[in-house]
Amino acid sequence: MGIEIFFCEGKLICVQVLLHLLIFQFNLKTKQFDNNQKVNSKSSKQCNSQFPQKWVTLKQILVSKNGSFVNLIKFDENWDQSIDFRKASIYGIVSEVAEDMITWDQKSLEIQVRQYIIEIK
């Protein structure tokens, strides 16, 4: 199981543990980070860190790999989506504005490019 800690927008710290993403927000009065949100995220038993966590300010989306899953979490709309690669060895990167995600995984042995598309209904 992996644990990963990273900053989101400077005021938030996100901690990925097991099946949860813990979000800590900086409290100006106490000058400490308070745990104010717990988000369930999909995971598998194995984890590695070849896919860095990424906070995309423009879209308010967090891209978080946990085990064989890549989770896309949008906090302001309480929305999430997961991609299951069925193998923990996933290498990947997300473009600066999260329009593209490029991955390589041990199961498919292929480079895959995915695009973030917003559907307006």
C-alpha positions as CSV (number, residue, x, y, z in Angstrom):
1,M,0.0,0.0,0.0
2,G,1.2,3.4,-0.8
3,I,1.2,6.7,1.1
4,E,1.8,9.9,-0.8
5,I,1.7,13.5,0.5
6,F,1.5,16.5,-1.7
7,F,0.4,20.2,-1.8
8,C,-2.7,21.3,-3.6
9,E,-2.8,25.1,-4.2
10,G,-0.5,25.8,-1.2
11,K,-3.4,26.0,1.3
12,L,-4.3,22.3,1.1
13,I,-2.3,19.2,1.8
14,C,-3.6,15.9,0.3
15,V,-2.5,12.6,1.8
16,Q,-3.3,9.4,-0.1
17,V,-3.6,6.4,2.2
18,L,-5.1,3.0,1.4
19,L,-8.7,3.7,0.3
20,H,-8.9,7.3,1.3
21,L,-7.6,10.7,0.3
22,L,-7.3,12.9,3.4
23,I,-7.4,16.6,2.8
24,F,-5.9,19.1,5.3
25,Q,-6.6,22.8,5.0
26,F,-4.5,25.5,6.6
27,N,-6.2,27.2,9.5
28,L,-5.1,30.9,9.8
29,K,-6.1,31.2,13.4
30,T,-4.2,28.1,14.7
31,K,-1.5,28.2,12.1
32,Q,-1.9,24.5,11.6
33,F,-3.4,22.2,9.0
34,D,-6.8,20.7,10.0
35,N,-8.2,17.5,8.5
36,N,-11.4,18.7,7.0
37,Q,-12.3,16.2,4.3
38,K,-12.0,12.5,3.6
39,V,-12.6,11.3,0.1
40,N,-13.0,7.6,-0.8
41,S,-10.7,6.6,-3.7
42,K,-10.4,3.3,-5.5
43,S,-7.3,1.3,-4.9
44,S,-5.8,-2.2,-5.1
45,K,-3.4,-4.0,-2.8
46,Q,-0.3,-3.1,-4.6
47,C,1.0,0.4,-5.1
48,N,4.1,2.2,-6.6
49,S,4.9,5.8,-7.3
50,Q,5.7,6.0,-11.0
51,F,2.7,8.2,-11.5
52,P,3.0,11.6,-9.7
53,Q,-0.1,13.1,-8.0
54,K,-1.2,16.3,-9.9
55,W,-3.4,19.1,-8.8
56,V,-4.7,21.1,-11.8
57,T,-5.8,24.5,-10.5
58,L,-7.5,25.6,-13.7
59,K,-10.0,22.7,-13.6
60,Q,-9.9,22.1,-9.8
61,I,-9.1,18.5,-10.4
62,L,-6.8,16.1,-8.6
63,V,-5.3,13.2,-10.5
64,S,-4.3,10.6,-8.0
65,K,-2.9,7.1,-8.7
66,N,-3.6,4.5,-6.0
67,G,-2.7,0.9,-6.7
68,S,-4.0,-0.1,-10.2
69,F,-6.4,2.9,-10.3
70,V,-6.0,6.4,-11.5
71,N,-8.6,8.6,-9.8
72,L,-9.7,11.9,-11.1
73,I,-11.4,14.0,-8.3
74,K,-13.1,17.3,-8.7
75,F,-13.7,18.8,-5.2
76,D,-15.9,21.7,-6.0
77,E,-18.5,19.5,-7.6
78,N,-18.0,16.4,-5.4
79,W,-17.3,14.3,-8.5
80,D,-14.8,11.5,-9.2
81,Q,-14.0,9.1,-11.9
82,S,-11.6,6.1,-11.8
83,I,-9.6,4.2,-14.5
84,D,-8.7,0.6,-13.5
85,F,-5.5,-0.6,-15.3
86,R,-5.7,-4.0,-13.4
87,K,-2.0,-3.8,-12.7
88,A,-0.1,-1.6,-10.2
89,S,2.8,-0.9,-12.5
90,I,1.5,2.2,-14.2
91,Y,3.7,5.0,-15.5
92,G,2.1,8.2,-16.4
93,I,1.9,12.0,-16.6
94,V,-0.8,14.5,-16.9
95,S,-0.4,17.7,-19.0
96,E,-0.3,21.1,-17.2
97,V,-4.0,21.9,-17.8
98,A,-5.1,18.2,-17.6
99,E,-6.2,18.0,-21.2
100,D,-4.1,14.9,-21.8
101,M,-3.0,12.0,-19.8
102,I,-0.3,9.7,-21.1
103,T,0.2,6.2,-19.6
104,W,2.1,3.0,-20.0
105,D,1.1,0.0,-17.9
106,Q,2.5,-3.5,-17.4
107,K,-0.6,-5.3,-18.5
108,S,-1.2,-3.7,-21.9
109,L,2.5,-2.9,-22.6
110,E,1.2,0.1,-24.7
111,I,1.5,3.8,-24.5
112,Q,-2.0,5.2,-24.2
113,V,-3.2,8.8,-24.6
114,R,-6.4,10.0,-23.0
115,Q,-8.1,13.4,-23.4
116,Y,-10.2,15.1,-20.8
117,I,-13.5,16.1,-22.5
118,I,-16.3,18.1,-20.8
119,E,-19.8,17.1,-21.9
120,I,-22.4,19.8,-21.5
121,K,-25.9,18.5,-21.1
